[in-house]
């Protein structure tokens, strides 16, 4: 029985510097499991090439993403549905790093001082659905996620729009002057369950009684989530 050769990881490179592209391609070609099939300096060139060369990984210069504005970011984000993107050469600026993370649709990121070994390990990792990044980039990403989560929670709380569908149903029934027992019968649940929901509603909205919840929801223009 003849052993089949393991499938190679197909790589494309998008970088503005030709000498860098060629040097990087030569380095990666030395890795047994890699195949560098295309390189380009412009986004439109790589878009055309990826139609015929089905790359697994696109190595992307961070400057092309950062300098290209929202138009480039949107086009690169669309590419991420066809190929895993590894952004290299991230600058020291925290704003640039966060911009790449938030808009690029990439699977991995490497700072400008990374080695070829780091690059090889990152390519292998993202093909397997993993992400390797420096502690600094990881810290920035987690801090940004935490910040966005807090902003979203604050926004939802101020708009009265973060109740569950069941909680929204219960508020509507309270508005119709139904008791906990009547609500339980209407929704086919236990009275204790209704009490728990009412407690959660008041706790989320930071209110003191059930009828104030109705007034609050009306003032905030609450709309229950769609099914």
C-alpha positions, -999 to 999 in steps of 0.1 A, spaced: 0 0 0 14 34 -11 14 60 16 -2 93 6 17 125 10 2 148 36 -16 178 21 4 209 21 -7 242 37 -12 266 8 0 301 15 -4 335 -3 14 366 7 1 402 4 29 427 12 40 460 -3 77 452 -3 88 429 -31 121 419 -15 103 410 17 77 390 -2 103 370 -21 125 365 10 96 354 31 84 330 3 118 314 1 119 309 39 84 294 41 91 271 10 117 254 31 90 241 55 80 206 43 42 211 49 40 245 33 34 256 -3 37 293 -12 16 297 -44 12 334 -48 23 368 -36 11 403 -44 16 439 -34 -20 451 -40 -53 439 -26 -70 436 -60 -42 414 -72 -46 389 -43 -84 389 -47 -80 378 -83 -54 352 -74 -74 336 -46 -101 328 -71 -78 304 -88 -53 296 -61 -73 282 -31 -50 293 -3 -54 281 32 -36 311 47 -31 347 36 -2 365 52 -12 402 53 10 432 59 -7 452 87 1 485 69 -22 475 40 -50 471 65 -43 502 86 -35 526 57 -63 514 35 -92 528 54 -126 512 58 -128 502 22 -98 479 24 -109 466 58 -143 456 44 -127 438 14 -102 420 36 -130 410 60 -148 394 31 -117 375 22 -116 360 57 -146 339 48 -125 321 21 -90 320 37 -76 324 71 -57 357 75 -25 362 94 -16 398 100 21 404 104 42 435 113 18 449 138 32 483 150 37 494 186 8 517 186 -21 503 207 -46 521 185 -32 504 154 -32 470 171 -68 473 182 -78 486 147 -64 454 131 -81 432 157 -115 448 154 -117 454 116 -94 429 99 -113 396 103 -80 379 109 -73 346 126 -39 356 139 -16 385 145 22 389 148 41 420 160 68 435 139 96 419 159 84 383 154 107 356 141 103 332 112 98 305 138 69 325 153 54 329 118 56 292 110 40 283 144 12 308 139 4 295 104 2 259 117 -20 271 146 -46 290 127 -50 262 101 -60 241 131 -84 267 143 -62 281 170 -46 315 175 -11 323 188 -3 359 198 20 378 220 10 384 257 7 422 249 -17 416 220 -37 391 240 -39 416 269 -50 444 246 -77 422 230 -91 410 263 -91 445 278 -109 458 247 -135 430 248 -141 437 285 -145 474 278 -170 468 250 -189 443 271 -193 469 299 -203 496 274 -229 473 258 -243 463 292 -245 499 303 -262 509 270 -287 480 272 -295 488 308 -301 524 301 -324 515 272 -342 488 291 -335 463 264 -317 435 281 -346 415 296 -351 380 283 -383 372 262 -398 355 292 -391 385 315 -406 408 289 -438 386 288 -440 388 326 -437 426 326 -465 428 300 -487 406 322 -479 427 353 -490 457 333 -524 439 328 -526 437 367 -522 399 368 -510 384 401 -480 361 403 -504 331 405 -524 343 374 -492 348 355 -481 313 364 -514 299 351 -512 320 319 -476 309 311 -480 273 325 -451 277 350 -448 275 387 -456 305 409 -421 302 424 -407 306 389 -427 337 383 -413 351 416 -378 344 405 -384 361 372 -398 392 389 -369 393 413 -344 391 383 -363 419 365 -362 442 395 -325 434 401 -316 441 365 -335 473 363 -325 483 399 -361 489 409 -380 483 441 -414 469 430 -430 452 401 -452 481 390 -422 505 388 -408 480 363 -438 486 340 -434 523 342 -396 520 335 -402 498 305 -427 522 290 -404 552 295 -375 535 278 -395 523 248 -387 487 254 -393 462 226 -391 425 233 -366 405 213 -379 388 181 -383 351 180 
